[in-house]
Amino acid sequence: MLSEKKNSEDLENLVRQVRACRACIENPRKTPLPHAPRPVLQVSSTARICICGQAPGTRVHRSGQPFTDPSGDRLRDWLGIGEDVFYDPARIAIVPMGFCFPGLDAKGGDLPPRSECRNIWHDRLFAAMPRIELVLTIGQYAQAYHLGAGRRKTLTETVTHWRDYFEAEREAGQPAVLPLPHPSWRNNSWLKKHPWFETELLPVLRAEVARLI
């Protein structure tokens, strides 16, 4: 109990620091963030599932809550849960690779997640959440961080080999990792081309989520 309380206090302190972070404006690695920071994350010392995505989009930047967009609706359907469970930090943590909306590129698309977040916060946050048993990596940036050299050359290859990561991490005594594509509706064609995602991966995902919540 003492160790759990210490982890909880450390995590609370870390979250306060994350929410006050201005590194991407005051000490950016490249171009400063083009707007005021608004870090978005959801964590607790009791969560057993962690959703690790890219970075907030414009809607999430406005709401201050993760996945308050159509992508969130699809993701919750993939997980087989409603908003009451999804937004319960005691059960589900949400740690994107970039905590703030990174801005838009010249074509109107979202820029990549800010690298400052990963370099300053991620290792410390995950060390303070020892009860995580399942990590869902959404997109190439999250997969690069959580899978390291084991990641395949493309996102499709990585997700296709999901069984390898899921079993290998668990056998090594680490949280199980399931790589996922982004639940954006822009990926409808990807999902149609890879029906195994729905018939093979999603049942395993939903069963794991049901077990852990």
DAVEN-V212459 format. One record per helix or strand of 3 or more residues. SS is the DSSP state (~ for helix, > for strand). FROM is the first residue (numbers start at 1). TO is the last residue. If there is no record, write none. Layout:
ss: <SS/SS>
from: <FROM/FROM>
to: <TO/TO>
This chain:
ss: <~/~/>/~/~/~/>/~/>/~/~/~/>/~/~>
from: <2/23/49/58/70/83/92/115/134/140/155/162/176/185/196>
to: <19/26/52/63/79/86/94/127/138/150/160/171/180/193/212>
